[in-house]
Amino acid sequence: MKLKFLGTKGEIEEESPKHKYNSSLLITEKDFKLLIDHGFLSKKLSKIRPDAILITHGHPDHFVWLKEDEDYQGKIYLTSETEKAAKFKKNFVIIKVNHWFKVGPFKIFAYKVAHSLIAPAVGYKIKNSKTLIYNPDLIVMKGKNVLKDVDLYIGDGSSVRSNLVRRRDSQLFGHTRMTTQINWCRKFGITKVIFTHLGKEALKIGDKKLEKMLAQENMNVKIAYDGMVRELDQ
């Protein structure tokens, strides 16, 4: 699988030369292009030309059809909660959480994550010859066994040192810190980690300094930047 990070910043005003676009990931296998998330500050779909799109949740930096009608004729896979939030209806395919489904050459498992009270989110486990996790926005996964037998974890870079977590009516929402996610990966033997969806703190620190801060023995931790390309074997 070839991975290209088309965008790597969250829903913040701040940007840097390497982080201008909202977080989205393009995965290519056997000429099939699968795009995960497409927000307001994303590159135009007419340039990307994905064969299918997965949406994690209905926030503007992940789901442009909340307010804008960008043309796309392919299938867009999303939960019923996200579909209901869309102002503009496209070729939506409703997915079931905690079930495997197939898109092109990929087997995909959607699972619930705690993140937003008004825009319920999912993460994706994507399997081909290798297996990756995509968690751009979360506090916690609801069922961490999803991390079993994973080659690469791609996680939420919104928070570096402290959790960005709030509480309303006993329910938590927000973002967990990078170090917590690294600990999840260590527990399940995942040695390759990439952070995307960067927040203000991460942009202020800078990619290289942040990678040094997050460095772990026997683990490869990287900060994604707009346009970064990786083969999953790297």
Steps between C-alpha positions, in 0.01 A plus 500: 500500500619848411401776743485869415408755765317767301438712811618480859351779713185508708227762510724787606587838348874451547701346220860445395667439164465123556151508652247703300224252420252313719598144581426247228672183388515343154572126490585340166510129425491344152402836343200530737501829692321515836470841667433536872328829592450809286455837672465870420876557481568194286632474148228478237363156420532576129877497554511197732251284306444234768308183416322510837494709819473409869379761749584476871246755628300812428735785590588762235867402477398143413170530310460783250136412415381646828483837325650478151390296198829386350440276200585132539338204323666213688385326815545668838497261797381644833284432805129581512570780754742671262268452202216672687721803564573555129332800341585370153424137418741303284544130419512407869542141618403444864744279689439286806727554797692193625458321167751429224417624149689508172594799285710421194799288612458600867326331793383769743374490857330807649497538878368768734731753661419759765563847356195722447153519656335649191698317231547132598827375357651173387853381436594258224704181495606442140646173381669389182842331503565716809264650758472859618293696750374851422397705809520872409263619777442321831521480876479123512402203287195305613665160498879521485534142377466656156874570534586130478707396196560855372810607301451879514307731731402845363373716784370832628768770525279767658662478842864446599544528878150519647164356403258744338201346673178664621194362678130570446223310679753233606608449136855570385599660171821630342844353426745276679872576505755341270690329781187313610450367149863389484443304822198328342718397209781373722252280689393333175845473346447770235841648420407746223303815589417810295314803636279720283218752577752727673389765745638836611747353747653263246539772236669728753751232601584396142520157339864405566505616861169325561631172357795521740265564791288198409788265422461157659735204514423244229225722356491712185294814572454757222308823447315511168516808278298607197610295199693239701512163321572165664484138401349305786812279511718805580 
